[in-house]
Amino acid sequence: MDCIFCKIVAGEIPSAKVYEDDTVVAFNDLEPQAPVHVLIIPKQHIASMAEIDERNSAVVAHIFEVAAIIAKEKGLDDGFRVVSNCGESAGQSVKHLHFHLMGGREFGWPAG
C-alpha cells in the first residue's frame, strides 16, 4: 500500500507530532489553514468515513477524545473546528481517514 499516512504511522516519513498513543497519531498539517491545524489519524488504515462500521467505530470516538485533549493543550478555549472530508468530491486528498483540528481564528460557514 502506498499510503502517505500509513508511512507516517510506520515512521518512514517524518512528521511534527503533537500526540501519539496506541490507536492514533496527530501531527501539524504541512499546509495549515489556521494558526492551529493538526491532523489526527488512526494508526489502523481506514480509507474514509464511508468505511466506518461496528468493527472500527471505537477509533473514531477515541479520535474525538484526542481532539479535545489537543484543543485544550493548544489553548483553543474560544472554540475549534473538526473536519473530515469523505471522497474526492468532498476534498479528501489522502485515502486514509483523517480529521483536521483547526483553531485560533474565526471560521465562516460553510467554507473558510
N, C-alpha and C positions, 0 to 999 in steps of 0.2 A: 504494500500500500504506500502511495506517495502522498501522505497527508502531512502538511507542514505542522499542524498542531500535534499530531502523534510524535513527530520528530522533536518537538519542544518538550513533550512529556518524557520522551526517552533520553533527553539531554543531548541529542545530536545537533540541535540548533539552540544557541543561547537566547535567553530572554531576560528581561528585567523583572524578575519575580517579586511579587508583593505578598504572596500567600501560597502555601502548599501543604497538603495533607495526603492521606492515602487515597482519597477519592478525586480531588480536584487540584488544579494549579491555576493561579491568577498572576497576570503579568501586565505591565504597562503596554498600551496599544502603540504601535510604531507610528501611526498617523492620528494622533489624538484630536478629537473633535470638541474637547472641553479641557479645562485645567486638570481635572482628574478623569482619566479614561483608561479603565482596566478591563481586560478580557478575562473572563472566568470560564474555564473549560473542564469538562470531566476528563479524567485520565482514560477512561473507557471510551473507545471510539463509538460514537453515536452520530450518524450523519447529519441529522437535523431534528427539530421538534416533531416532525412528522413520524419519526421512529420511536417516540416515547410511548412506552406501554407499561403494564404492571411489572415487568421484569426489570425495568431500569428507571422507573419514575422516582425512586428514592434519591437518586443522584441529583435530580432537579430540585427537590426540596432542600437538599444539602447546599446546592449552589446558592439558593436564596438566603440560607443561613450565613454562608460565607460572604455574600454581598453585604449583608447588614454589618458583619464584623469589619469588613474593609471600609465601608462608608463611615463607620464610627472612627476607625483609626485615621482616616483621611480628613476628619473634621467636617463631614458633609451634613452638619446638623440642620441646615436650611432646606435640605432635600437633595434627591438624586434621582436618576433615571436608570432603569434596567431594560435593555432591548435585546431581542433575539430575532434575527431575520431567518425566515424559513423558505428556502427555494430561491432560485436565481431571480425571478421576477420581483421578489421582495428585497433583493440586495444581498443575499447570502453569497459571499465570495469564497469561503472555505467550507468544504463539505464535512465539517466536524462541529457538532453542537457547541455553541459558544454564546455567552451573554456579555454585552457591553454594559459596564457600570460607569456612568458618567455623572459628573457633578462639578460644582464650583462656578457655574454660570447659570443664567436664566435660559430656559428652553421654551420654544413655541410648540404649538400642536397643530397639525400632526408632524410637521417637519421642523428641523432646526434644533 
